Amino acid sequence: MEKSEHFSDYLFAKMGPPNSTTVHGSELPPKTTEHCQAPRELKGYRKWIDENLMLLVTLSGVSLGVILGFSLRSFHLHEDSIMLISYPGELFMRILKLMILPLVISSLIAGSASLNARMNGKIALRTLVYFASTSLLNAILGIALVTLIHPGDPDLHNSIDRTTDRRAAVNLLDSLLDLGRNVFPDNIFQASFQQAHTVYVPKPTVLHAFNETVNENVDETLRDESAEVEQGAEGQRDEITETAHIRVIQYRSGTNTLGIVFFCLVFGTFLGTIGSKGQVVVDFFAAIFEVVMKMVTCVMWLTPVGISSVIAGKILGVTDLHLVMAQLMWFILTVTIGVVLYQFVIMQAIYYVFVRRNPFKFYAGLIQAMLTAFATASTAAALPVTFRCINDKLRVDQRITRFVLPIGCNINMDGTALFISVASIFIAQMSGMTLGFGELVTVLLTSTAASMSSASVPSAALVLLLVVLTAIDAPVQDVTLLFAVDWFVDRIRTTNNMLGDCYAAAVVEALSRKELMALDAAAILYQELPISTPNGHVSLEGQTELDSTCTIPDAVIVDMNAIMNTVQQQQQYQQQQQRNGYVNHKN
């Protein structure tokens, strides 16, 4: 009889009732058959494709754009046709840029509010030190490579047509002052669509009277004096005309992201100090961040069309691609070698020293964001994809990424520092200039400063190059030689900028691990402590408020030792309560 009961149980288990059924007092599990809708775990190549599907989509867009661009060049398409080919990419870029502002605001406020004021200060200091150090390191690498390879050929100076319009010299002091003006905007709403910059305008009355006088002198000189005197008058006119310019602070179109970043950091930091009163605001911005990231996920499925259109349009837009590449090949090669050395050697070494993990696994998780940065030539445009990769794939603490990445896409320009140092010495070499140690140090310092002040200078790094060329007295007008290849070099150096931000987040997370653990412990204590006084002192059994030495840190200061002591005392208290309950039950 007992065997038959066991056998019937076995049959019922094999047959699997449609719903949970009770047999001999025990509830059987639901039926499991091959027609069940339960998800199956993927294995092998299917699992790899599922995990890297978005990467494959992005890579296909880049490859399709390159193939399409070079294939259509032989047809010599009209400008309207090229514009139509580039139009889907333009819309794709506009959608990505549309998400930058809400993403930066929500991530910074939610991230800084989740930390405390002292923690924010430490993270900000570590982030800025890392950014400055890596920018200086890239400038050193660029100077070493351009000096060793020597891509600048004086014969190239006269072989390429260039404009001869002289522009007003860009002052490094003005760039740094503009950086401060944009960090501290006077109108947060204006900062959403305008940024301040310094321009030089002539004095109308003085310049007009002087031009008339100079013109008369030049006419007399042409009639009475030799050509040598004429050149002297022209030089004098240029010199005095330059001194007739005055500084004027104007506003140009473009989001002042630096000012918004500073305001959001301060706002979020103080929001975190008011405790539960500000929690609804923190939840609001955290929800905005999640919504924007879901929108980014949907937009990423448009990557094959958008990225291929951007790259194909850029390739078709260059008039004489082969000639330009042949003449400036060594310059492009020098920048590319610097980018490769920094990404695969220096950056990996920095990551391993501070994080003590496999750096190439971290690098592989950022390939999709790197391809997006290469295609869009903008760290800010690739910021939504960067967030998705570093949070979902690499699992870096969101409190760090929301703090570091928005700042990095505006300040950390590792690839720009490398490019500026290489380009400035390249132009000096083409002009036949011999730079001494003092000039090289000047290039080093000005390249680093100019790259970090890039947010307050017009977007193209070629304008930043004017700062360094002015400092070493190199021909400023020769910057136009690089216009033809900047569309390609810009994409290479942008990958350095984007990866520098991600590696900075990983390093800062490793350096801030103790503080993050302290914040986690403090959050647990706030939830689990059973007895507390209005002043935040924990009263254990047998102690008064004055006798208790363990305190809960407030929202501004976190003391790691105090939190660990509190956790230990709480555990001892709970163990004592369990022992007392066991003894009472036994008695």
GUSE-315508 format. One record per residue: x, y, z of N, C-alpha, C, CB in turn; residue in one letter. Coordinates in steps of 0.05 Angstrom, whole numbers, plus 5000, padded with zeros to 4 digits. Glycine has a CB too. Example, Ala and Ser with C-alpha at 12.3 -4.5 7.8 and 13.67 -1.06 7.14 Angstrom:
2
526448865156524649105156526449345156522649115181A525749555142527349795143525850015157528249885114S
REM end
This chain:
587
501749765000500050005000501750255000498150005024M503850245016505650475018507050514991507650445040E507750304977509150324952507250444931510150054942K504750364932502850474912502350774916500150324914S502350854942502051144947504451294936501751194977E506851194940509251324929509151334899511751184939H508151104887507951094858505951294847507250814849F503651324861501651524852502751814854499051494869S504351854876505552124878507452174855507052144905D508851964847510751984825509352054799512451734823Y507051914795505551964770504452244770503251764768L503352334792502252604793504452814788500952654821F506852754799509052944794509852944765511452864812A509752714752510552704724508452834706510952414715K505952784712503752894696503653194699501152774704M504153294723504153584728501453704725506053714708G499953744747497353864745497454144735495953864773P495254254724495354524712495954734732492754584699P495054704756495654894777496654744801493155064785N497354884822498354744846496254564857499354954867S496954314863495054114873496153984898494453904851T494453924917495253804942494853504940493753924965T496953354945496853054944497952954971498452944920V496252814986497052705012498052925030499152485008H496753155029497453365047499753545039498053255073G501053475016503353635006502653764980505953465004S503454014977502754164952504854104931502454464958E504054024908505853964886506554214871504653754867L508854234859509554464844507954484818512554474838P507954724806506554744780507754574759506555034771P506054514739506854344716509154474700504554284698K511154324694513354424678513654254653516054424695T513054364630513154214605514754374585510354154594T515154274562516654414541515054644530517354224519E512354654535510754874526510555104546507954774519H511955074568511855284589513155544578513255194615C512155774587513156024577515456134594510856234578Q516555974612518756064628521256134610519555854649A522656354615524956424598527256224601525856704605P528356164579530655984579533256134580530655794555R535156034594537756164596539356114570539356064621E540256324557541756294533544656214539541856564517L545756064520548555964524550056004498548555674533K552756004500554456014477554256274462553655794459G554256254436554356494419551756654421554956424390Y549556514427546956664430547056844454544656464433R548256754476548556924499550357164494549656764523K552557114479554357334473552957544454556857234459W551457454435550057634417547957794432548757474394I546557664451544557804466545758014484542957604484D548057964495549358154513550658384497551458024530E551558334473552958534457551458624432555758424449N548858594433547258664409547558964402544358594413L547359134423547559424418550359494407546959574443M552459364417555159404406555259334377557159254422L554159104369554159024341552559214324553058744339L550459324334548859514319550459774314546259584334V551859864335553560104332555860064313554660194359T557159834315559359764297558459744269560759504306L556159634264555059614237554559894226552559444237S553660084242553160354232555760484224551860514254G557860454240560460574233561560454207562560534256V561460184205562460054181560860134156562459744185S558260134159556560214136557160494127553660174143L557560674146558160954139560760984123558261124164G562860844132565460854119565260744091567560714135V563960514088563660384062561960554043562460104064I559860664053558060824037559461084028555460894052L560961214046562261454039564361424018563561574064G566061224020568161184000567061073974570360994011F564860923975563660823951562361033934561660603957S561161233947559761443932561461673923557461553949L563961683932565761903924566261903894568361893939R566361673882566961663853564661773836567461373845S562261803847560061913832559962223832557461803843F561662353848561762643850558962763853563062753824H557762693875554962773881554763073884553962633905L552363173878551763453882551463513912549163533867H551763773918551663853946548863783959552164153949E546763803943544163733953543963433960541963803933D545163273943545162983949546762923974546362823925S549063043978550563004002549063094026553263154000I547563314023545963424046543763224053544763694039M542563104033540462904039541562654052538962834013L543962574044545262344056545862404086547762264041I546762654091547462734118545062794136549362964118S542762824124540362924139539562734161538062964120Y539362464157538662284179540662304202538462004170P543262334196545262364216544962624232547962354204G544162834217543663094231541363064251542963304211E539262924243536962884262537862714286534662754248L539462514280540462334302542162494322542162104290F543862674312545462844330543763034346547562994313M541663144333539963324347538463184370537863454327R537662934365536262794386538162734410535062524375I540562654404542562604425543162864441545162494414L543563084427544063334440541663434456544963544421K539263364447536863444462536763324490534363354446L537963094493537862954519540163034537537962654515M542063184528544463254544543663414569546463404528I542163634564541463814586539863684608540064054576L537563544602536163414624537763184637533563304614P539463064621541162844633543162954652542562684611L544563174645546563294662545263404688547963524647V542963544685541663664708540763444727539363844700I539363244717538263034735540462874747536362864719S542462804732544662624743546262774765546462534721S546863024760548463174780546863224805549363434768L544363304803542863364827542263114843540163504820I541462904830540962644844543462524855539562444825A545762554840548262434849549462584873550262424827G549562854871550663004893548963004918551163294884S546262984914544462974937544762714952541663014929A545462494938545862234951548362224968545862014931S550262414963552662424979552262645000555162484961L554462725013554362945032556363155024554762845061N556363385038558063605030561063535031557563845048A561863395052564663325054565463125032565363215082R563662935027564162735007564262864979561962515008M562463044974562563184948565163334945560163384947N566163464966568663604964570963424958569163754990G571063184971573262994966573162884938573062764986K570662814929570462714902571162924881567562614897I570363164886570963384867573963434866569563644875A575263424889578163474889579663244875579163494918L578862994881580162774867579662774837579262504879R577262854830576562864801578263074787573662914797T578363314798579863524785582863464784579463794800L583963354805586763274805587363064783587663174833V585562874781585862674760585762794732583762454763Y583762974728583463094702585963264695581063274702F586963424713589263594708591763414703589763784731A592063204718594463024715594462884688594562824738S592162784680592062634654592262824631589362484652T591163074633591563264611594463344608589863514616S595763384631598663444630600263204618599763514658L599462964625600762724615600462704585599762474629L598062764575597562754546599262964531594662784540N599463204543601063414531603963334529600763674546A604963204550607763104550608162894529608562994578I606262704527606362494507606362614478604062304510L604662814474604562944448607163084440602263134447G608363224459610863364454613063164448611663534478I613162934463615162734458614962614430615062524480A612462544422612062414397612662604373609162314395L611662854375612063034352615063114350610363284356V616463114372619363174371620862934359620463244398T619962694366621362454356620762394327620662214374L618162414319617362344292617962574273614462274291I617662824282618163064266616463064240621163094259H613863074243612163064219612163324203609263004227P613063544214612863804200615063834180613064024220G614363854154616263884132616064174122615763684109D618164324122617964604111616964624083620664734113P617464414066616464424039613464414037617664194023D612164304058609264284059608064564063608364094080L609564744074608565014081607465164057610665174094H608765124034607965264009606365093990610365373996N605864833997604564663977601564653980605664383981S600464754002597664754007596565044007596964614034I594465083993593265353993591965404020591165373970D592365644030591165714056590466014055593165664079R588666084071587866364073589966524088585166394087T590166774081592266944093591067154111593967074072T588467124118587267324135588467294163584167284136D589267524174590467524200588267564220592667744203R588267404241586167424261587467534287584867154267R585767654303586767764328587867534345584567924343A590067584358591367374374589567304398594067474384A589367044403587766954426589466954451586566674420V588567074471590067104496589266884515589467384509N591266754527590766534546589266644570593366404554L589966894579588667014601585667044596589967284608L584967134572582167164565580666894566581867284537D581966684557580666414558580166324586582466214543S582166374604581766294632579666454646584366314647L579566724640577566894651574766824641578167184645L574566744615572066654605571166404618572266614574D573066234625572365984639571066054666574865814644L572166244681570866324706568166454702572666524720G567866614681565266744676563166534669565466944653R563866324656561966114649561365924673562865954626N563365884690562865724714560865854733565565664728V561066124734559266274752557466454734560966444772F555366334723553566504706551866684722551766314688P551166914711549467094725546467044720550067374716D545866864702543066794696542966504688541866974674N541766334705541766044700540065984676540765894725I538066134670536366084646537866154621533666234648F539366374622540966454599543166254594542266734603Q544166124615546265924612545365684597547365834639A542765644594541665414579542065444549538765384585S542465694539542765724510544865924502540065804499F546366044521548466234514550766204534547366524514Q553166274524555566274541557266524535557166014536Q558666614555560166854552562866804540560566994580A563966994524566666974513567667254507566666804488H570267284507571567544502572167574473574167564519T571467804462572067884435573568144435569567884417V575068194414576568444410575168604388579568394404Y574368844395573069014375574669274373570069074382V574869394350576369644347574869884359576969704318P576370074368575170324377574370484352577270494395K571770544349570770664324572070934318567870694325P572171114336573071394330576071394326572271584353T577571274344580471284342581371134317581771164367V580270904312581070744290580470884263579770464291L578171004261577371144237579271374230574471244239H579871534250581671764245584471664238581771944270A585271444252587971354246588271224218588771144267F586071084210586170964183586471174161583670794178N585071404164585271614145588171724144583271844151E589371764168592071864169594071674156592871924198T593771414163595571214152595271194122595070944165V592871214112592471194083593871424068589471194076N593771674080595171894068598171854068594372154082E599171754091602071704093602971494073602771624122N601271294070602071084051602171184023600170844054V600171354015600171463988602671633983597671633984D603471804003605871963999608371783997606172164023E608371574013610671394013610971253986610471184035T608671173975608771043949609871223927605970933941L609371483929610271673909613171753913608571913909R614071773938616671903943618771703954616272123963D617971493967619871323981620071053966619071274010E621970893975622470633963620570423975625470553968S620670183964618969963973619569884002619269723955A622069924011622769854038621370034058625769884042E621170284052619670464070616770394070620170754062V615670314047612870234046612269994064612170164017E614069794064613669574082613769654111615769354077Q615469844117615569944145612970074153617870134149G611870234135609270364141607070164145608570564119A607069954128604969754131605269604157605169544108E607769544165608169414191607269594214611069344194G607969854211607070044233604070054234608270314228Q602770054211599870064211598569824224598870094182R599669584218598669344230599069344260600069094218D601469444269602069444297600169634312604969534302E599669864301597970054316595069974314598370344305I594269844291591569754288590969544309591069644260T592869364315592469164335592069284363594768974335E593569494369593269624395590669784397595669814400T589269824375586769974377584369804384586270114350A584769544389582569364396582169374427583169084387H579669334435579069324463577469074469577369574472I577568984494576168734502573268804507577468614528R571568624497568668644502567568364509567168774477V565968354530564768094537562068074523564368074568I561867874506559367824492558367544497559867864462Q555967484487554767224490554267104463552067234506Y554966844460554566704435552666464440557266604424R551566374419549666144421551165894430548166104395S549865734446551065494456550565464486554065484451G549965214494549365164523551765204540548164884526T551565364561553765394580553565164600553565674595N554664934592554364694608555964724634555364454593T558164864634559764894658558165044680562365054652L556765254672555265394692552965234703554065644680G551665074686549564904695550664684713548064774671I552964574707554164374723554764484751556764264710V555964724753556564834779554064884795558165104775F551964994782549565054797548264794807547565204779F548164584790546964334799548564204821546764144775C551164224821552764104842552164244869555764134836L552064504868551564654893548664594902551964954889V546764604884543964554890543664274902542264594866F544764074889544563804899545863754926545663614879G548163884930549563854955547863964978552264004955T546764204975545064314997542364174999544664614992F541464054977539063904978539363654995538163824950L541763534995542263305011542563365041544663165002G542863615048543263695076540563735091544963935078T538363755077535863805091534263555097534163995074I535463325091534263075099531762995085533763085128G529762905101527262805089525663025074525562685110S526063275081524563495068525163505038525163755082K527663445031528363465003528263194988531063575001G527362985001527462724989525562714964526562515008Q523362854965521562854943522862984918518862994950V524463184923525863314900528063124889527163584909V529462984907531462794898530162574882532962674922V527962464891526462264876525562364849524062154893D524762614848523862734823526062734802522863014827F528462824809530662834790531762554784532963014801F531562374804532362094799530461964778532461934825A527962034780526061924761526462044733523161984770A527162294732527862424706530262274693528462724709I532262224709534662084699533861814688536762044721F532261664702531461394692529861414666529761254713E528061614664526461654640528261714616524361864644V530161904620531961974599533661734589533862204607V534561574608536061344600534461144584537261204625M531861114591530160944575529761054547527360904588K529561324545529361444519531961394502528861744521M534261404516536761354502536861074492539161404522V535860884507535760604498534160574472534660424520T531960714471530360704446531760844423527660844450C533061064428534461214407536761054396535461484417V538060884413540360734404539760534381541560584427M537160454379536460274357536560424330533760154362W536660684330536960834306539960874298535661104309L541760764314544560804309545560734281546160644330T544760504270545860434243545260654222544660174233P542860764223542160974204543461234211539061014203V543361314236544461574244547461594241543661634272G548961404252551861414252552861374223553061204270I551761194208552661154181552161404164551260914168S550061544169549461794155551462014162546661894160S552162034188554162244196556862194183554362244227V557861944185560461884174560561904144561361604183I558561804130558461824101558362114092556061664090A556762274105556662564098559362704102554562694114G560762644123563362774127565362684106564462704155K565362434099567262334079566662454052567262024077I564062474045563362594019563762894018560462524013L563863024041564163314042566963414037563163414068G568963234040571763314035572263324005573763124050V573363543996573763573967575863393955574463863960T578263413966580563253955581663083978582763433942D580362863983581062704006583862584003579062484010L584562473980587062333977589462523979587162183949H589162763967591362953969591863043997590763193951L589763104011589963194039591262984057587263274050V590262734054591362514070594262464064589662264065M595062494039597862444031599662664042598162424001A598762914041600563134050600763154081599463394039Q598563084094598563104124598462834137596163274133L599462634123599362364134601062334159600362164113M603462454160605162424183603962564207607962534177W602562784203601262914226599062744237600063194217F597362624219595262454228596362204242593462364204I598562094231599761864243600861924271602061754225L602062154275603162234301600962244322604662494299T598662374315596462394334595362124339594262584322V595061954319593961684323595661514341593561554296T598361534337600161374354599961464383603061404344I599661724387599361834415596761734427599362134415G594561734412592061634423592161344429589761694403V593361184412593560894416595360834441594660754391V597660964443599360924466597960994492601961084463L596561214492595161294517592961104524594161584514Y591361014504589160844510589960564518587260834487Q591860454505592560164509594860124529593160044483F596360324536598560294554598260464579601260364540V598160724576598160904599595560874614598661194591I593360894600590760884614590260624627588460934593M591060404615590760134627592460104652591359914607Q594960224651596660214674595560374697599460314667A594460604692593160764713590860614726592161034702I589260484709586960344720587860104737585160234696Y589859964728590759734744591959814771592759564728Y593460034771594860124795592760204816596660364789V590660344808588760444828586460244834587560704819F585460104813583159934816583859644822581359954792V586159554812587159284816585259074803587459214845R584259134779582658954764583658944735579659024765R582458764719583358734691582458984676582058484678N584359154667583559404653582359364626585959584651P583159154612582159104585579259014585583958904570F578458884606575558814608573859064612575158614632K574959254627573559504630573559654604574959684652F575759644589575859784563573859654543578759764552Y573659394544571759264525568859334530572058954527A568259394555565459474562564759754552565059464591G566759904543566260184534566460214504568260364548L566659994489567060014460564660144447567459724448I562260084456559860204443559960514447557260094455Q560560604471560660894476562961014460561060944506A565160874457567460974442566761004413569860794446M565360814402564460834374562561064370563260564365L560761104389558961334387560461594388556861314409T562461614406564061854408565561904382565861844432A566561684370568061714345566261804323569361444337F563861704321561961784300560962064303559661584299A560262144328559162404332561262624336557362404356T563762544342565862744348565162924370566562904322A563662824390562862994412562562824437560163144406S563962894458563762744483560962794496565862824503T559963034493557363094504555162944490556763394503A555262924463553262774448553362484455553662814419A555662374462555862094470555362044499558661984462A554762254515554462224544552162034551553862494556L549862044538547761854545548561564541545261904528P549961504519550961234514553061164535552061204486V554761354542556861304562555661224589558661544565T553561364597552161304622551061014620549861494627F549960944598548760674595550860454598547260654569R553160504586555260294586556460274614557460364566C557160494626558660484651556860414675559960754657I554260464673552460384695551360104692550160584697N550460034668549159774664551159544660547359784640D553259594644555159384638557459364658556459424610K558659584665560959584683560359614712562859804674L557859694719556959704746558559894764556959424758R559460114753560760314770558660454786562360514752V559360534811557460654829556160904816558760734856D553460904815552061124802552461384816549161064800Q553061384842553561634857556161764847553761584887R557961604837560461714826560161784796562761504828I558861614781558561674752556861924747557361434738T554761954763553062194760554462444767550562164776R556562414783558162654791560462704772559262604819F561862494763564362534748563862574718566162294752V562062414706561762424677560762694667559862214668L558762824679557963084668560163294670555463184682P561763284692563963474694566163404674565163474723I566663154670568863074652568363144624569262784654G565863134615565363194586565663484581562463104579C565963654601566463944597569264034604564464094613N570563894622573263984631575463794621573264004661I574963534623577063334617577363294587576463074631N579463404575579963384547582763274542579563664533M583163024548585762894545586662894516585662614556D584862814498585462804470586063084458583362674454G584663284469585063554459587863654468582863744470T588663594492591363674501593463544484591763594531A593163284477594963154459595063284432594262854457L592663334421592563454394593763734393589563464385F593263894413594264174412597264174414593064334436I598464014431601364004434602663904408602163824457S601463704395602563604370602263804348601263334362V599863924346599364114324600964364326596364184323A601364474350602964714353605864674344602764814382S607064454353609864404345610064334316611064184363I607964194305607864134277607964384260605363964271F606364584267606364834252609064984255604065014262I610164974279612865094283614964954266613665084312A614764694263616764544247616364614217616464244251Q613864654208613464724180614565004174610464714174M614465184194615465454190618465474194614165634210S619865254199622765254202623665354229623965424182G621865364249622565464276623965234292620065564291M625865314308627165124326626365194355630265134323T624965024368623865074394625864974415621164944398L626565144434628265064456626764944479629865304466G628164904501626864774524624664964536628864714546F625265224536623265404547620765414530624465684548G620965404504618565404487616965144490619465444457E618464914494617064664498615464664524618964434497L616664774545615164804570612764984567617064904593V613065194552610765374546608565224532611665614530T609265064512607264904498605964704517608564744475V607464584535606364394554604264524572608564274571L604964744584603164874603600665004589604665094618L601165134566598965264553597065054540599965454531T598164834531596364614520594564504541598064394507S595664454565594064354587591964554595595864284611T592764804598590865014607588665054586592265274613A589465064560587565114539585564884536588965154513A586464634540584664404538582564404560586264144538S583364484584581464494607579664734605582964484633M580364934590578665174587577065164561580365424588S576864924549575664904523572664964523576064624512S571464944546568564994547567965284543567364894574A569765464549569265754546570565864520570365904570S571465684503572665764477570965644455575765684475V570765754432569165634410569865344407569665784385P567965184399568064894402570464764388565564774390S571264864365573464724351576064764366573664844323A577564534368580164544382582164704366581264264386A581664754340583464924325583565214335582564924295L581465304347581465574359583165574384578665674365V583065354399584765324423587765324415584165074438L588265224391591065214381592165494378591165064355L590465684372591465964370592766064395589266144361L591765964418592866054444595865964446591265934467V596365714439599065614441600965734420599165304439V599965764396601565884375602366174382600165874348L600466324394601066594402603266594424598566734412T603166404442605066394464607866344455604166184484A608266184433610966124423611666284399611165824417I609866474391610366654369610666504343612966824374D608866304338608866154313606766274295608165854319A606866224269604866334250602066254256605566264221P600366444264597666374272595966304247596366614286V596566434224594866384201595266094190595566584179Q597365954198597765684188595865474200600665604193D594265564219592265384231590365274209590665514253V589865434189588065354168589065114152587565584149T591565044155592664804142591264554153595664784145L590364564178589364324190586364304188590064324219L585064504175582164484172581264244156581164744158F582864164136582063944118582163674132583963944094A583663644153583863374166582663384194586663284168V581663614203580663624230578163454234580063914238D576563414212574163254214574762964222572663254187W577162874214577962594221579562584248579662484199F581462774251583062774276581262834300585262984274V579162994296577363064318575962814328575263264308D575262634311573962384320575962204335572862234296R578462204327580362034341580862144369583062024326I581262404372581862514399579362514417582962794396R576962514405574562504422574262244437572062554404T575262024425575261764439576961784464576161544421T579261924463580861964486579462124508583462114479N577962324499576462494519574362324533575162734505N572862164518570762004529571861794548569061884508M573861644539574961434556576261554581577061274540L577461784579578661914602576561964624579962174595G574162044616572062094635571261824649569562214622D570961614634570161354645572261244664569561154623C574761254656576961154674577261334698579661144658Y576661594696576661764719574561684739576262054711A572161604729570061514747570861254762567461464731A572161074747573060824760575160874781574060624739A577061054775579261104794578161254818581461274781V576361454814575261604836573561414854573561834826V572161234842570561044857572460874875568960854839E574660784864576560624880577760784903578860514862A578361044898579561214919577461294940580761454906L574961284932572761374951571261134962570861554936S572460894962570960664971570260675000572560414965R572060775017571460795046569160985051573960895061K569161215038567061405042564361295032567661675028E564361155010561861035000560860825019562360914973L562660665031561860465051560660605076564160285059M561860825083560860975106558061075101562761205113A557561175077554861265070552861045070554861405043L553660805060551860575061551260495089553060345045D553360485106552860415134551060615148555560395149A551460875142549761085154546861045146550761355146A546460975120543660935111542460695125543660895081A543960485130542860255144542260325173544960015144I543960485186543460555213540960725216545860715224L540460905198538061065199535560895198538061265177Y535760665184533360495181533060305204533560345155Q535260205216535159985235535360055264537259785228E536460295271536760365299534060385313538460625302L533560235334530960235347530460475366530459985362P532560565379532260765399534160995392532860655428I533161235392534861465386533661705400535161515356S535261895405534462145417534062355396536462235439T532762575402532362785382534962905372530763005394P537062885388539662995379541262805362541263075403N540162565357541462375340543262185355543162515320G543362195383544962015398543461755403545762145425H544861535401543661265404543861195433545061055386V541661125445541561045473541260745476539261195488S543460605482543260325487542260265515546060195482L541560015520540359945546542459985568539359655546E541660125588543460175611545160425607545259945615G544760575586546360815582544461055580548060795556Q545461285588543961535584544961665558544261715608T543661885552544462025527547262135530542562245520E547962235554550662345558552762135559550662505584L552061885569554061675570554561555542553061455589D552661575524553061455498555061605481550361435483S556961465470559061595454558661555425561761495463T556761395416556361335388554161515377555661035383C554661655356552761845344552461775315553762135348T550061845305549561815277550462065263546561765271I552162045243553062285229550662425215555162215208P550762685214548562825201549062815171548463115211D547462965156547462955127549863105115544963075116A551463235133553663395122556363255127553663665135V556663125151559263005158558862715164560463155183I560562545154560462265159563162185171559862095133V563062065195565461975209565461675207565462075239D567461565193567561285188567861125214569961215169M569661215232570061075257567561075275572361205273N566161295275563761305291561661115280562561585292A561461095254559460915243560160615248559260955212I562760555246563560275251563060205280566460235243M563660385298563260335327560260295332564360565344N558660465319555760445323554660175313554360675309T555660085290554859835279555559605298556059785252V557959615309558859405327557159395353561859435334Q556659635363555059655388552159555383555059935399Q551159625359548459535353548359235350547459665327Q550359115338550458825336550658695363552758735318Q552358805381552658695408550058715423554858845423Q548658945419546058985433544058775424545059265427Y543958725398541958525388542658245397541958535357Q545258175398546157915408545357885438549157875405Q545758095453545058085482542058045486545958345496Q540458185468537558145471536757865464536158345452Q538057745444537457465437538257275459538957385411Q540457325472541257145495539357175518544157225505R538457415524536657455546533957315540536157755551N533057335515530557205507530856905509529757285479G533156795501533556505503533556415532536256425489Y534956565549535056485578532256495590536956675593V530756705585528056725596526256495586526856995588N526556425561524956205550525655945563525256185520H528355905569529255655581528255635610532255635580K528255865624527355865651524255825652528156125666N
REM end
